[in-house]
Amino acid sequence: MTKLFYGLLNIIIFISLVFAQIKERNDCNKIRNYIEYGLELDSADIINECSINDFGVVTNLNIYDYYDSLTEKNIIKIINFKSIKYLTIQNVKLTQNIIKVISNISNLLYLEIEKCEFNEKDINILKKHGRLNTLYLDSNNDYKIGKNALSGFMNLKKIILDGIAISQDNINEISSLPKISNVKLSFSTVTDSIDFKPIKENRRITTLEILHINGGNLKGGFFEGFTNVKRLVFAWMNLTQENINDIANLTKLREITFFECNNYDKINFDPLNQLKYITVFKVIGKEFETNPIKEIPDVVYSFNKLKKITITHQSITSIPEEIVKLNDLEYIDLCYNNLFELPDFLNSISKLNYVNFKANNNLKGQVLTNGSLNRCFYDEDNDFLCIDPESNLKCLKNYYLNECSK
């Protein structure tokens, strides 16, 4: 009996020690200490971001060698954690040995290489990685990626080219990736000679993100043939009516996002009414500029399958009752507008679970009591809004608004 007691006691002590070690572990602190005390450098100049999970192991690491102070050995020491899922390396010369270490980070899902020098042949070893699904190559200097550099990534689902002079080889190789589904082109140059046919014909590529390419100008006809695209993001572009007319022909589209584009006031969105499967519609304006949309575009009410509507940083003054016809609507974000009244009929939208009416400075009325709401956002300092004293919605429990008079 005594042996059993001491055996159990030893097990309890062992488990306690293990949990104590887990609790004390912090890989990010380990990395910072190495930089601060081992290299005698300011870790704030090296680490942009570092995150750990509940067990103290690093899962997200973003390093930037601002002053070219790190050697190959230093970088390997900093990034040599197999637990990393999201890794960003900036302003570093990526040697073959560094890339080999990256390829051995078994949990790696996302790799961003920004403003880095590297031999394109050296990255071939990354193509064998079993879990890497997102590759972000960022130059911001019209860097040219050579032939065969983008082919062979067997598990890659998303590729992001930022500040790259896009070549026909790049397009052909991206389209050949067996699992690719998302192509994002950002601040890159695409000449008229580039033929996107290989990507257009790839049925797996269903997400296309266009962010300020060609200085923000995209000629009419660009979207012709992208018939497999279901999700489109169009950001920091000079939006034209030709662009809208072309997008209207992407009949499989489910989600559209226009982010901080110019010329909203010159656009007629009505051609989009032939898109029958839209579930998400977003028009996001520029935060520090006056934005011209004064009412929710009529085309929104033709999207019978719409679940989410976001129109922010605009000048919308009212919400028409037609919105209640959208039976599947779950999400409304109209923050940073000029809404004057919060209409009662919004309570009749049975599936509505998210609303955001922040930064509508003149908004008045009773906050929504829709029973399906689980997230809601209002300005607490708005004296014109009131709350039903009998409301027990969880999303309102931390709000201290005036009670509505009966």
Stockholm file with secondary structure:
# STOCKHOLM 1.0

chainA/1-406         MTKLFYGLLNIIIFISLVFAQIKERNDCNKIRNYIEYGLELDSADIINECSINDFGVVTNLNIYDYYDSLTEKNIIKIINFKSIKYLTIQNVKLTQNIIKVISNISNLLYLEIEKCEFNEKDINILKKHGRLNTLYLDSNNDYKIGKNALSGFMNLKKIILDGIAISQDNINEISSLPKISNVKLSFSTVTDSIDFKPIKENRRITTLEILHINGGNLKGGFFEGFTNVKRLVFAWMNLTQENINDIANLTKLREITFFECNNYDKINFDPLNQLKYITVFKVIGKEFETNPIKEIPDVVYSFNKLKKITITHQSITSIPEEIVKLNDLEYIDLCYNNLFELPDFLNSISKLNYVNFKANNNLKGQVLTNGSLNRCFYDEDNDFLCIDPESNLKCLKNYYLNECSK
#=GR chainA/1-406 SS CHHHHHHHHHHHHHHHHHHHHHHHCCHHHHHHHIIIIISCCCGGGTEEEEEECTTSCEEEEEEECTTSCCCHHHHHHHHCCTTCSEEEEESCEECHHHHHHHHTCTTCCEEEEESCEECTTGGGGGGGCSSCCEEEEEEEEEECCCTTSSTTCTTCCEEEEEEEBCCHHHHHHHHHCTTCCEEEEESCBCCTTCCCHHHHTCTTCCEEEEESGGGGCCCTTTTTTCTTCCEEEEESSBCCHHHHHHHTTCTTCCEEEEESCBCGGGCCCGGGGGCTTCCEEEEECCTTSCCCCCSCCGGGGGCTTCCEEEEESSCCCCCCGGGGGCTTCCEEECCSSCCCBCCGGGGGCTTCCEEECTTCTTCBEECCCCTTCCEEECCTTCTTEEECTTCCCGGGTTCCCEECCC
#=GC SS_cons         CHHHHHHHHHHHHHHHHHHHHHHHCCHHHHHHHIIIIISCCCGGGTEEEEEECTTSCEEEEEEECTTSCCCHHHHHHHHCCTTCSEEEEESCEECHHHHHHHHTCTTCCEEEEESCEECTTGGGGGGGCSSCCEEEEEEEEEECCCTTSSTTCTTCCEEEEEEEBCCHHHHHHHHHCTTCCEEEEESCBCCTTCCCHHHHTCTTCCEEEEESGGGGCCCTTTTTTCTTCCEEEEESSBCCHHHHHHHTTCTTCCEEEEESCBCGGGCCCGGGGGCTTCCEEEEECCTTSCCCCCSCCGGGGGCTTCCEEEEESSCCCCCCGGGGGCTTCCEEECCSSCCCBCCGGGGGCTTCCEEECTTCTTCBEECCCCTTCCEEECCTTCTTEEECTTCCCGGGTTCCCEECCC
//
